[in-house]
Amino acid sequence: MRSSWKPLGALLVEAGAISEQQRDEALAAQGGGPRRIGEILLAAKVLDAVQLGTALAAQLEVPFLAELPLEAYSLELLEKLPLSYCREHRLYPLALEDECVRVAVADPFDLRAQNDLVALTGRPLELVVATSDEILRALNRAYEQHAGEAQEFVEEIGGGEAALGSGFEPADLLDTSDEAPIIRFVNSLITQGYKERASDIHIEPYETELIVRYRIDGILYEVLRPPHKAQASILSRLKIMANLNIAEKRLPQDGRFRVRIAGKDIDVRVSTLPTTFGERIVLRLLDKATSVLSLEDIGMGSTLLSSIDTMIRKSHGIFLVTGPTGSGKTTTLYAALSRLNNREKNIITIEDPVEYQLAGVGQIQVNSKINLTFASGLRSILRQDPDIIMVGEIRDGETAEIAVQSALTGHMVFSTLHTNDAAGALTRLVEMGVEPFLAASSIVGILAQRLVRRICPHCREGYAATPELLQELGVNRPELRSATFYRGRGCDKCLQIGYMGRTGIYELLSMSESVRSLLLQNRDAASIKQAAQKEGMASLRDAGLALALKGETTLEEVMRVTQEEQ
């Protein structure tokens, strides 16, 4: 023991982190028991983890690191130490040197873990103190970075020794070094997809090959061609994880499972489909930790946001979001609901499936096996005295009719439709059997949207658009000929794609008198759109061009997602 050693309570009082009274109360609560004074003070929220870590470091006269360096870790020790062990003991190997092992710990008095490290390396330890949260973040970051990629196991599973493992589901996919090759291949396939921001993983069998593709920012990229003979084992492993019938190969199946990757809960939706050359399987990855985005987060400007805010806060009516599959309609509805969610409102949703949990909102999942459809669920919701209702999608005339009646009887209804533009939603509802006068009086606004990929900020470069490209976009504005547009060269940060992440472009149709009049006259969508644009509605292509001028996306991307805007 050092001659300058002081009790932790005294150090905390000297540092001004706690008062003498708080120290005495903590010592009284300790009462000679096994709980340490630091734990008691943390539990009582008298001090925070950084203050405690600083005091522990001062007590032992070792450094305290509020943040662990990104690239400072011992890869050799990371490969030897299981992730679960490091997490349990809150230790992070910083460096393995000839004279010693430098390690960050949250609890410098955990002698068992320290003795294990000394026995493993044969070297003395040099301690650094960090908070538990910081050590966990650093561990997840380091193990995620060095988790084996799927490509590393392709040769291994191609050697004929690929045995299908048991139905074991790992606690964390990054901590599976001792599993069978097929299990490790599947785990690394999911881990790599998560690391590369894939929303879906496609495993597609063909006559002589098996292809794996990731959907990143809405675009599919081929990433892997595993050995064809491993097809059955890979599919069986995924079926076991999703609790599907591995013997049934003639019918489509749907399932789900949850895994942990780098400490984050990932919900994986599984869909199988029988094809000529075997079952193809699609995995959808949903990060459970991802919070619902706000309307500001999804690319809405202040003017558009103000208009939408006025519409969604009405006491009754229908607000529709339209666009093709994968255009972010549900995300927009969630953002709108979270904006309105408070204790004064009763909000109920019916969805297929429920993708994110919203605190304080009653969410129902469609189940066709028991005849719980959008229409039948919507009828039941109306008996629950709701203020706001969200219907995942209006698919048929019955659902459309009930939604309209709900809006006319004092409820605010949110829903989606699969149409190319906002004006097309009005004519689609009429085609479904909704009377034009009912649609005109119940709808408060229609938002059409698309998702465009953002230019990677790390490799963005400026260029002048060619007259041919501007002509193809149908743009005759002279100022655009000399404007600077941007694109991504491609770098390691964006996987050489040139894009990173997505944002939305929007077209908002408000129900003005002229739009209502045209709807009552059963006019076509083109006429309604033309009238709305005369009143100031910006088209999807206009919104895309504005985003390209800001340097957030490319002209090519705008053209790709607004091809029907001619």
SEGU-808045 format. One record per residue: x, y, z of N, C-alpha, C, O in turn. Coordinates in steps of 0.02 Angstrom, whole numbers, plus 50000, padded with zeros to 5 digits. Example, Ala and Ser with C-alpha at 12.3 -4.5 7.8 and 13.67 -1.06 7.14 Angstrom:
<nodes>
506604971650390506154977550390506604983550390507124983450423
506424988850354506844994750357506455000250394506705005750402
</nodes>
This chain:
<nodes>
500434994050000500005000050000500445006250000500935006750037
500255011049957500655017249953500555021350017500025021350048
501085024950035501055029050096500545034750088500275037150138
500415036850024499965042450012499245040150002498805044149986
499125033750013498455030950000497935034250045498045034950105
497365036050016496815039050055496175035350040496095032649985
495715035150087495055032050073494705035850016494795041850007
494305032049979493955034949921493495040649942493465045849908
493145039749997492685044950021493045051550034492785056850017
493645051150064494025057150079494245060550015494225066750010
494445056649964494655059449900494075063049865494155068349836
493485059949869492905062949836492705069549871492495074249837
492765069749937492615075949973493125081349956492935087049944
493765079449953494295084249935494185087149865494305093049853
493955082749820493855084949751493225089149743493105091949689
492815089449795492185093249790491635089549756491115092449740
491735082949743491225078949709490625077549755490055077249732
490765076649820490235075349868490375079449931490935081949941
489875080149973489975083550037490155078450091490085072450080
490385080850147490555076350202489925072650227489965066850246
489365076150226488735073050248488555067250201488345061950224
488635068350135488475063050087488945057050096488745051350090
489585058650111490065053150124489845049150185489845043050183
489675052650238489475049250300488845045050291488785039650318
488365047750252487755043950238487905037650199487605032350211
488375038150150488565032350110488915027150153488795021150146
489345029350199489695024650244489205021250290489265015350306
488705025050313488185022150356487785016850318487615011650346
487625018350254487265013550212487675007350198487415001850192
488335008250195488785002650182488764997850242488724991750233
488805000650302488734996750363489194990750368489004985750398
489794991250341490254985650345490104980050297490434974850299
489604980950252489414975750204489874975650144490354979450141
489724971250096490164970450038490114976149987490574977049946
489574979949989489494985349939490014990749952490154992650009
490294993349897490804998549903490475005449904489905006249881
490825010149933490545016849940490415020049872489935023849864
490835018449823490735021149755490085018749725489715022749694
489935012249733489305009449707488705012849740488205014449706
488755013849805488195016949842488075024049818487495026149807
488615027849808488545034849786488285035149714487885039549698
488505030549671488245030349602487505028749601487115031949566
487305023649641486605021649643486165027349668485595028149646
486435031249714486055036949742486075043049696485765048149710
486455042549641486545047949593486845054249624486705059849603
487255053049674487605058649707488205060849665488375066749664
488515055949629489055057649584488995053449521488615048549520
489365055349468489315051649406489925047049397490395047249437
489905043049344490435038049332491115041249320491625038549340
491125047049287491765050449273492085052849339492685052049349
491685055649384491945057849449492215051949489492735052449521
491845046349487492075040449524492725037749494493185036049531
492745037249426493345034749394493955039149408494505036549419
493855045649408494405050349422494665049349492495275049349504
494205048349540494415047349609494775040649619495265040249655
494525035349585494865028749590495565029149562496035026349590
495645032749505496305033549474496765037349521497355035649527
496505042549553496915046549599497105042349660497665042949685
496645038149683496785033949741497365029149728497775027949772
497395026449666497925021649649498505024949613498995021549595
498455031449602498975035249568499125032349498499695031249479
498575031249461498625028949392498225033849349497815037649376
498335033949282497965038649238497225037049234497015031249243
496825042149221496105041249206495985043749135496195049349118
495645039749094495495041649025494735042349018494375037449023
494495048449005493775049548994493565046348928492995043848922
494015046348878493885043248814494475038748795495045040848800
494315032648774494855028048752495005029348678494535030048639
495635029748659495815031348590495525026248541495495020248556
495325028548482495005024348432495445018448411495215012748409
496065019848396496505014648368496965011548419497385007448401
496895013248482497355010548533497055004348565496645004748610
497264998548541497074992248572497564986848549497894987548498
497594981548587498034975948570497634970648533497224967148563
497744970148467497384965348426497534958248448497094953848448
498164957048468498354950248490497954948048551497724942348554
497864952648599497474950948659496724950648644496374946448673
496484954948599495784954648580495594947848551495054945348563
496064944948513495934938448482495954932848533495634927648524
496314933848588496374928648640495814929148692495614924048720
495574935248705495074936248758494364936148729494224940048683
493914931948754493224932048730492894938848746493034941848797
492464940948701492114947348711491704947148776491674952148812
491394941448789490974940948850491394941848913491164944748962
492024939248913492464939848971492654947248983492634949749039
492834950548927493024957648933492434961948957492524966448997
491834960348934491254964148955491104962849029490944967549067
491144956549049490984954849118491444958449167491224960949219
492094958649150492584961549196492744968849179493164971949213
492414971649127492514978549109493254980249101493514984749133
493574976349056494284977849043494394978348968494044975148929
494874982448949495014983848878495764984048868496094988648893
496054979148832496784978848822497014984348775496834984448716
497424988948801497664994548760498304992748723498364994548664
498764989448755499404987948722499734981948756499714981148817
500034977648715500424971948739501164973348723501374972748666
501544975148773502234977048763502694971848793502474967348829
503354972448779503824967448805503854967448881503904962248913
503814973448910503894974048982503244973249020503244971049078
502664975048989502044974949026501444974748979501504975148918
500854973949009500224974348972499854980548997499724981149057
499694985148951499324991248971498584989848960498374988048905
498194990549013497484988649009497064993849044497244996449097
496484995449013495995000049043495484995949083495234990949057
495344997949143494864994349186494374999349217494555005049229
493774997049229493285001149264493345000149339493225004649379
493534993949358493614992249429494334990049442494494984249431
494764994549464495464992649475495564987749532496124985249542
495034986349570495094981549626494834974549606494774970249649
494684973449542494484966849518495124962749506495374962349450
495384959849559496034956449555496004949949515496504947849487
495414946749513495364940549476495534941449402495924937649374
495224946549372495344947849301496064949749289496374947749240
496344953749335497034955849327497514949849332497994949349294
497374945249380497784939249386497744934849324498244931949303
497144934449295497054930549233497484933449177497804929649140
497494940049171497894943249118498634942049128499004940849080
498854942449190499564941249205499744934049187500274932749158
499304929349205499434922249189499434921049114499824917049089
498984924549078498934923549005499534926248968499774923248920
499784932048990500314935448953501014934448983501514935248949
501034932749048501684932149081502014938849092502624939149101
501624944249091501914950949100501514954649154500924953249164
501844959349189501474963349238501004968249203501064969549143
500514970849241500014975249213500174982549228500434984249282
500004986849180500014994049191499294996449183499024996249128
498984998549238498265000149237498125007249216498505011949230
497555008049182497255014549167496515013849186496215008649172
496225018849217495525018449237495085022049185495265027449161
494525018949168494025022149123493335020149149493275015549189
492815023449126492135021749148491905015349114492155013449061
491425011949146491145005749117490865006949047490985003049001
490475012449040490165013848975490685014948921490605012648864
491225018548938491745019848888492105013348868492265012448809
492225008948916492545002548901492094998348856492334995248809
491444998148871490984994248829490954996948758490944993148710
490945003648752490945006648684491575004748646491535002948588
492155005148680492785003548647492814996248628493054994548574
492574991848672492574984648657492134983148596492354979548551
491524985848595491084984648538491394987148473491354983848421
491704993048477492014996048418492584991648392492634990248332
493014989348438493604985448418493414978448393493674976248342
492954975048429492764968348407492364968648342492434964148299
491964973748334491584974548272492054975548213491954972848159
492574979548224493054981148171493434974948149493614974148091
493564970448197493984964748182493604958148182493914952748180
492934958548183492554952348176492674949448107492734953148058
492714942948103492864939748038492344941347987491744940848001
492544943247927492074944547873491864937947841492224933047844
491274938047810490994931947781491464928747731491494922647726
491834932947693492274930247641492794925447670493004920747637
493004926747733493514922647764493284915447773493704910847775
492614914247777492364907547789492144903947726491954898047729
492174907347669491934904147607492354898047590492094892747573
493024898847595493464893247579493364887647630493384881747612
493254889547693493184884547746492554880347735492574874247743
491984883547717491374879647708491364876147641490944871847629
491824877947597491854874647532492264868347533492304864847482
492584866747589493034861047592492704854347604493044849347611
492034854247608491694847947617491584846047689491244841147704
491874849847736491814848247807491284852547841491244852747903
490874855947802490394860647831489824856847864489344854747830
489864856047928489334852547964488854857747993489064862948019
488224856347986487724860948015487754860348090487694854848118
487834866048124487894865948197487214865148230486704864448197
487234865248295486624864748334486224871148328486434875848295
485644871348360485224877348357485434882748406485024886848427
486074882848425486314887748473486284894748444486514895948388
485994899348481485994906348461486474910148505486364910448566
487004913148477487514916248519487244922548554486784925848531
487554923948611487364930048647487544936148606487174941048606
488114935948573488324941448529488684938348470489144934348479
488494940348410488784937248350489524938648343489864935148305
489784943648378490494945148372490914940448416491524940448413
490574936548458490924932448508490804925048494490574921348538
490964922848432490794915948412491374912548377491284909248325
491974913148404492564910548370492604902948369492954900148328
492234899548414492314892348420491734888448388491684882448400
491304891748348490734888348320490904884948253491424886348224
490454880548230490554877048167490584881948109490314887448113
490914879948054491014884647998490374887747971490354893747957
489834883747962489214886447935488924891647982488674896947960
488944890148047488664894848096489074901348095488784906748096
489734900648092490154906648091490054910548026490074916648025
489944906947971489824910347907489184914447910489174920247890
488634911447935487994914947940488054920947988487814926347973
488374919748045488464925248093488854931048062488674936848071
489394929348027489804934647998489454938047940489564944047927
489024934347905488624937347850488174942847878488114948247849
487844941347935487394946247967487804952047996487624957847990
488364950248029488794955448059489064960248007489054966348016
489314957347951489594961547898489054965947867489174971747851
488454963047858487894967047831487724972947876487604978447852
487724971747942487584977047990488124982347987487974988347987
488764980247984489324985047981489294989447919489474995247921
489054986447863489034990247800488364993747789488214996047734
487954994247843487324997947843486804994947797486384998547770
486824988247787486334985047743485654984747778485614983147837
485124986147740484454985447768484184978447756483774975947794
484424975147702484204968447685484804964347661485274966947632
484764957747673485264953047647484884948047605484424944647629
485074947347541484744942747495485214936847482485794937747465
484954930747491485334924647475484944921147420484394918647431
485244921047360484874919047299485204913047266485784913547243
484854907347262485144901447229484994901547153484444903247132
485494899647114485404898747042485644891747024485834887847067
485644890146960485784883146940486464880746963486524875146987
486974884946957487654882746973487984887147026488574886147041
487634891947053487954896447101487464899147152486854898847143
487744901747206487364904747260487634911947268488234912947276
487184916847265487404923847267487124927247329486534926447346
487534931147362487324935147419487374942547400487884944847376
486824946147412486824953347397486574957247458486144954947495
486864963147468486654967747521486284973547490486494976147437
485744975747522485414981947500485664987547545485504987747604
486044992047516486334997647553486065004147524486165005447464
485735008147564485425014447542484975013347481484965017347434
484605007747483484105006547431484355003047369483945001347326
484995001847363485284998747303485594991947322485924991447374
485484986847281485764980247294486474979647266486604981547209
486924977047307487614975847285487794968647299487684966047353
488074965347248488314958447258488944958647301489404962447287
488964954547353489544954647398489904947947402490474947647424
489574942447383489854935947398489554930547353488974931047332
489954925347338489714919447303489944913247341490454910347325
489564911247393489774905247430489734899047386489414899047334
490074893547407490034887347369489314884847362488944885047411
489124882647303488434880647291488234874847336487654874347356
488724870347352488554864547393488394866347465488124862247503
488554872547486488394874747554487694877647559487474879547613
487334878047502486684881247501486204878347553485904882147591
486124871747554485644868647599485814869947672485374871247713
486454869647688486674870747758486544877947780486324879147836
486694882747736486594889847753485854891247765485674894447814
485424888747719484714889947726484434886447788484014889247823
484664880347801484424876747861484624880447924484224880947971
485234883047926485464886747986485014892847998484824894248054
484864896547944484444902447951483734900647972483414904248011
483484894947946482814892747965482784890848039482304892248074
483314887548063483334885748134483334891948177482974892348227
483734897048157483764903248196483084906748198482904909848248
482704906248142482054909648137481484905248159480894907148153
481644899148185481134894548209480644892648153480044892148165
480904891448093480494889348036480554881848027480994878648056
480114879047987480114871847972480654870347920480584872247862
481194867047941481754865847893481564860447842481894859947790
481044856547856480854851247808480394854047753480344850947700
480074859747765479614862647716479994867047667480234872347685
480054864647605480424868447554479984870347495480214873447447
479334868647499478894869947441478464876147451478204878847403
478404878347513477964884147528478374889947556478884888747590
478174896147544478504901847574478404901747650477894899447675
478904904147687478854904547760479114911347783479544914347751
478844913747838479074920047869479234918747942478874915147976
479774921747965479964921048035480394926948056480484931748019
480654926548116481084931848141481514929248197481344924248229
482064932548209482474931048267482844937348288482874942148250
483114937248348483474943048373484194941048389484304935648416
484664945348372485364944148387485654950548418485344955848415
486244949848446486614955648470487244956348429487614951448420
487364962348405487984963848368488294969948401487984975248403
488904969048425489254974548459488814977648513488804983748522
488464973348550488064975748606487394978748587487034981048631
487224978648522486584981648500486104976048480486294971248447
485464976848501484954971848483484724973048411484514978548393
484774967748371484564968148301483994963248291484054957248306
483424965748266482854961548249482934959548176482974963848132
482934952948162483034950548093482384947248070482174942148098
482074950148018481474947047988481704942547932482124944447891
481424936447929481644931447881481064929647836480514928347860
481184929447770480674927447722480984922547673481494924047642
480674916647666480914911747617480414911147560479824912247569
480674909547500480254908947441480524903247398481104903647377
480124898047383480374892647341480444894847268479984897847240
481004893347237481124894947166481354888547131481424883247162
481464889047067481664883247027482284879847054482334873747052
482764883747078483404880947100483484880847176484034880747201
482924880847211482954880547284482654886847315482434891347279
482644887047380482344892647416482814898747416483404898147431
482534904447400482904910647411482654913647476482074912747495
483104917047510482944919547577483154926847582483694928747559
482744930847612482894937947622482864939447697482374937747730
483384942647723483404944747793483354952347795483724955847761
482894954847835482844962147846483114963647915482894960847964
483604968247918483924969947981483624976348009483614981547976
483384975948071483094981848105483454982748171483434978348214
483774988448178484134990048240483634992348292483334997648285
483544988248345483044989948395483234996248435482804999448464
483884997848434484115003748472483985010148434484015015648463
483835009548369483725015648329483075019048351482545016048350
483135025148370482545028848392482155031448331482435032048276
481525032948342481115035648288481375042548269481485046748312
481465043548204481725049948180481195055348186480595053948186
481415061548191480945067148190480855069548118481235067548074
480345073648107480225076248039480815080348014480965080447955
481165083748061481755087648041482315083048018482695084847973
482375077148050482915072448034482855069447965483355067447935
482245069247938482155065847873482155070747814481885069147761
482445076547825482585080947769482045086047752482045088747697
481595087547798481065092447783481305099447801481555100747855
481225103947754481405110947765480885114347809480345111647822
481035120347832480605123847880479925125547850479415125147885
479895127547786479255129347755478805123247750478215123547768
479085117747724478705111547717478485109047786477915106747795
478935109447834478795107047901478215110947932477785108047965
478205117347922477665121547949476995119647919476495119247955
476985118347853476355116447820476105109647846475515108847860
476565104847851476375098147875476145098447947475665095047966
476485102347987476305102948058475585105448066475215103148109
475405110248024474715112848026474215107448008473695106848039
474395103347957473935098147934473835092647986473275090548000
474395090248014474345084348059474055086148127473845081648164
474035092448144473755094448209473015095948206472715098148256
472705094848148471975095848144471615090648188471885085248201
471015092248209470655087748254470385081648217470285076348248
470265082248152470015076548113470205077348040470365082748017
470195071748005470385071747934470855065947919471015061947963
471055065547856471525060347835472155063547807472115068047765
472735061347832473375063547804473705057447773473835052547808
473835057747708474105052047672474835053147652475025058747635
475235047947656475915048047631475965042847575475795037047584
476195045047516476215040447459476915039647431477355043847443
477005034247394477655032847365477735025347356477345021547384
478235023247317478335016047307478605012647370478785015947419
478635006047369478925002247425479645004447438480035005347391
479805005447501480485007347519480635014747513481215016747512
480115018847508480235026047501480195029747568480215035847570
480135025947623480155029147689479495031647715479475035847760
478935029047687478275031547707478135030247781477905034647817
478285024147804478145022347874478565026547921478325028647974
479195027847903479635032047944479335039047952479355041848007
479055041747898478745048347901478135048347948478035052947987
477725043047942477135042547986477335041948059477035045048103
477855037948073478105037348142478345044148167478205046048225
478695047848125478945054448144478375059148160478405063048208
477845058748120477255063048132476905061048197476705065348236
476835054448209476505052148270476905054048332476615056148383
477565053348328477975055048387477935062548402478025064648459
477805066548350477735073848359477085075348396477035080248433
476575071148386475915072348416475815068548481475335069748518
476275063948496476185059348552476245062948620476775065448637
475705063148657475725065748726475175062448766474765058748739
475165063748830474695060348875473965062248862473505058848884
473865067748825473175069948812472865066348753472255066948742
473265062748715473025059548654473015051948662473465049048692
472495048748634472475041448630472645039548558472235040548513
473245036948548473475035248480473515027648473473825024348514
473185025048421473205017848408473385016748335473155020248291
473825011848322474035010248254473875003048237473844998748282
473775001648173473744994748149474224994248090474164997948041
474704989748096475264989548049475414982448026475194977648056
475784981947972475994975347946476694975847917476764977647858
477224974447956477224972848027477344979148068477454984548041
477344978348136477544983848181478304984048180478624979448205
478584989348151479314989548142479674992748201480214990548220
479384997848231479695001148289479175002048343478585003248329
479395001448406478935002548461478925009948480479445013148488
478325012548486478235019548505477945019748576477395017248588
478315022648623478085022948692477445026948697477385032448669
476955024148732476315027648742475825026948685475295030048684
475995022648635475555021648577475345014248575475775009848581
474705013048566474465006148560474565003848488474305006848441
474954998448479475124996148412474874988948401475004984548441
474504987948346474214981448329474554978948266474684982748220
474704972448265475004969448205474474965548167474104961548197
474434966548102473964962848059474134955348062474724953448062
473614951148066473714943948066473164940748025472614939648049
473324939347962472824936747916472574929747935472024927847917
472984925947973472794919147992472174919148037471784914448037
472094924548076471504924948121471024930448098470614932948136
471104932248034470664937248003470714944148035470234947948036
471304945648062471434952448087471744956448030472354956748023
471314959547990471544963447932471534970847950471324972748005
471774975047903471744982247915471024984447927470894988547971
470564981747887469864983847892469554981747959469234985747993
469644975247977469334972848039469674976048100469334977648149
470324976948097470684980148152470474987448160470414989848217
470364990848104470154997848107469464998648139469345003348176
469024993848124468364994048155468414993448232468074996948269
468854988848254468944987748326469264993848359469094995648415
469734996948324470075002848351469575008448366469635011848417
469075009148323468585014548331468185013748396467905018648421
468145007648422467795006448485468235007848546468025007048603
468875009848533469345011148588469425018648602469895020748636
468965022648577468975029948589469645033148571469945036448612
469875032048508470515035048489470445042348467469925044448443
470985046148477471025052848448471365052548380471155055748332
471895048548377472295047948316472375040548298472515036348341
472275038948235472325032048210472835031948154472845036248111
473275026948156473715025948098473575019048068473595013948102
473415019048004473315012847967473925011847922474065016147880
474275006347931474905005347895474845006447820475285009347789
474285004047790474205004947718473465004047700473124999647726
473225008347656472555007447629472615003147566472845005447514
472414996747572472514991947517471884990547478471914988247421
471294991747508470674989847474470124994947490470204999347532
469574994147454469024998847460468714998847529468505004147554
468684993047562468384992647628468784996747679468495000547718
469444995947678469874999747724469815007147709469775011247755
469815008947644469765016047624469115019047649469105024747675
468575015347643467915017947663467885019047739467615024047762
468155014147777468135014847851468585020747872468415024447918
469165021547839469615027047855469275033747844469335038347885
468925034347788468565040647773468025041947824467945047547848
467635036747840467105037547890467395039447958467095043447995
467965036547975468295038148039468485045548041468405048948092
468755048047985468965055147981468355059747986468395065048017
467805057747956467205061947957466855061948025466455066348039
467025056948067466695056548133467165058948188467085056948246
467665063148171468055066448222468715063348241468985064948294
468985059048198469645056048211470155058548161469995060048103
470785059048183471335060648137471635054048115471865050048156
471645052848050471875046448022472505047547980472525051947937
473015043547994473625043647953473665036947916473515031747944
473875037247853473965030947817474415031947756474635037547742
474545026447721474965026647660474595023647601474135019647609
474815025647542474555022947479475135021947431475625025747433
475085016947389475615015847339475425019447274475145016447228
475585025947270475495029647207476125033547193476525034847238
476225035447130476845038847111476885045947136477425048347153
476315049347138476335056347161475725057847205475295053547215
475715063847231475185065747279474495065947245474005063547273
474465068747186473815069347152473525062447135472925061447135
473965057647120473745050947103473385047547160472995042947149
473515049647223473185046647281472435048147281472035043947301
472265054047258471545055947257471165051547208470625048947224
471435050747148471085046647098471095039247118470625035647102
471625036947153471645030047175471095028647226470785023347223
470975033347272470435032347320469755031947286469335027847305
469655036047235469015035947198468945029247162468405026347160
469505026747133469495020247100469335014647149469025009547130
469525015547212469385010447264468655010547286468425006047322
468285015547264467575015747281467375021347329466795021847348
467855025547348467685031247392467355036747350467615038647298
466795039147372466445044447335466875050747334467165052647385
466925054147276467355060147271467195065447323467645068647350
466545066447338466375071647387466605069847457466765074247497
466615063247473466865061047538467615061947543467875064147594
467975060247489468705061047488468885068447494469345070247530
468505072647458468655079947457468555082947526468925087547545
468065080447564467925083447629468325080347686468365083347740
468625074447676468975071147731469735072047728470065072147780
470025072647668470755072947662471005079947678470755084947651
471515080347721471805086947738472465088247701472655093947692
472805082847680473435083747644473715077147621473585071947651
474115077447567474435071447541475165073047528475335077947495
475595068847555476325069847548476605064147507476575058347527
476875065747448477235060747408477975061347424478225066947433
478325055847427479035056247444479455050847410479205045747388
480105052347406480605047547382481215048247427481305053347460
481625043147428482265043447463482825044047413482875040147366
483255049047422483845049747379484475048647422484485050247481
484985045847391485605044647428485995051147437486025055247391
486275051947496486695057747511487395056647484487655051047485
487705062047460488405061647439488845060547500488735063547552
489335056147493489795054847548490175061247564490485064147520
490155063647626490485070047643491255069547641491595074647638
491515063447643492245062547645492575062847576493175064247572
492195061647523492505061747456492095065947407492125064847346
491725070847433491315075147390491735079747348492225082647373
491565080447284491915085047239491415088647195490895085847178
491585094747175491145098747133491255097547059491795095547039
490735098747018490795098146945490225102146914489735103746946
490305103646850489775107246813489375102146773489655097846739
488715102546778488285097746743488295099146668488315104946647
488285093846628488275094546555487585096846532487085095146565
487545100546477486885102646451486435096646437485825097046445
486745091046415486355085046399485995082346461485415080246458
486365082346518486075079846580485495084246603484975081846625
485595090846599485065095546618484455094746573483885095346595
484585093546509484035092646461483655086146477483045085946474
484035080946495483715074646513483275075346575482765072046582
483495079746620483095081146680482495085546664482045086346706
482475088346605481925092746586481965099546618481455102546632
482575101846630482675108246664482915113546613483425112446580
482565119146608482765124446562482955130846598482955136246568
483135130246662483315136346700484035138246684484495134246696
484155144246656484825146246635485335146246691485925144846680
485115147846753485595148346809485905141646826486445141346857
485575136146805485845129546822486445127646778486845123346797
486495130846720487055129146675487725131046705488225127746691
487745136246746488375138346776488435136346849488935137946883
487925132746874487925130846945488425125146957488565121146912
488685124847018489125119347037488725113947072488385115147122
488765107847043488445102047075488995097747105489585099047094
488785092647142489285088547178489155081147167488595079047152
489685077247176489635069947175490185067047218490655070647237
490135060747235490645057447276491125053447232490915049647188
491775054247245492265050447206492255043047224492385038747182
492105041647288492155034847313492775034247358493325035947336
492675032047419493235031347466493095025547513492565022347508
493555024147558493475018547604492885019547651492565014747673
492745025847667492205027247714491525025247686491085023047722
491435026047619490795024547588490825018247546490395017147503
491325013947558491415007647522491485008747447491265004647407
491795014447428491925016247358491285017547318491295017547256
490735018647353490095019747318489995027147300489705028747248
490245031647344490145038847332489545041647368489435047747368
489155037247400488565039447437488605036647508488895031447520
488295040247555488255037847623487625040347656487555046347669
487155035847668486515037747699486025040347648486185041347589
485415041647671484885044147627484495049847661484505050547722
484155053647620483705058847645483095059047599483095055747547
482595062747619481965062747581481875068847537482125074247552
481505067847482481245073547443480485072847443480215067347442
480145078547445479425078447460479025082847412479265087847385
478385080847404477905084647364477265084747406476955079547417
477075090647430476495091247475475905094347439475945100047415
475355090547435474735092947405474245094847460474035090647499
474065101247462473565103447511472885103747476472855105247416
472355102447512471685102147481471395109147476470985111147517
471595112647424471325119447412470645118747378470425113247360
470305124447371469635124347339469675121947267469245118147244
470185124047231470245121947160470375114447155470105111147110
470785111647200470915104347199470275100547215470125095547183
469905102947266469265099647283468775099947225468415095047212
468755105547192468295106347135468455101447080468005098347052
469095100647064469295095947011469155088747032468955084646990
469245087247096469095080447120468355078947114468155073547094
467935083947131467205082947127466975082247055466455079247041
467375084947008467215084246937467495077846907467435076646847
467805073546951468125067246929468665068346877468745064346831
469045073846884469585075146837470175070546852470225067746907
470625069646803471185065046811471735068046855471725074046870
472215063846874472755065846919473185071346889473415075746925
473305071146823473725076146790473425083046797473785087946808
472775083546789472435090146795472485092746867472595098746878
472385088246915472425090346985473135092647002473235097547037
473625088946977474335090746991474505097546960474835101646992
474265098546899474405104846865474115110746904474435115946911
473495109946930473175115246969473555116547034473635122247054
473785111047066474155111847129474815115347118475035119347160
475155113847062475795117047047475705124547033476135128547051
475145126347002475005133446990474925137147057475065143147061
474695133447108474605136547174475225136047218475215137847277
475775133747187476415133847224476685127147247477195126947282
476365121647229476625115147250477255113447211477265113647150
477805111847248478435109847216478405102347202478215098347245
478585100447140478575093247122479165089747155479625092847182
479155083047152479705079047178480365080847144480885081247176
480325081847078480945083547041481215090347062481815091347068
480755095147073480975101847096481325101247164481845104347176
481025097147208481325096147275482005092847269482475094547306
482065088047222482705084647212483235089447185483815089147206
483045093747138483525098547111483765103447164484345105347166
483305105447208483495110047263484015106647308484475109947332
483925100147319484395096447362485065095647327485595095947359
485045094647260485675094047222486055100647222486675100647225
485695106147217486025112747219486355114147286486855117747290
486065111247340486365111947406486985107547415487355108247464
487085102947368487665098447373487535092347415488005088947437
486895090747428486735084947470486655078547430486765073147456
486455079147366486385073247323486605074947253486785080747239
486585070047208486815071147139486225071747091485675069547107
486345074747034485825075246983485615068346958485035067146945
486105063846952485955056946929485485053546978485035049846957
485585054747043485155051647094484445054547090483955050947097
484395061047078483735064247071483375061247011482775059847014
483735060446956483435057646896483215050446907482685048346883
483615046646944483455039546957482795038746995482385034446978
482695042947047482095041947089481485045747065480935044647091
481565050147015480975053846991480875052646916480695057246879
480995046546894480955045046822480255046146794480185047946735
479745045046837479055045946812478855053246807478325054846780
479285057746832479135065046829479355067846762479905070446756
478945067546714479135069946648478705075946629478795078746575
</nodes>
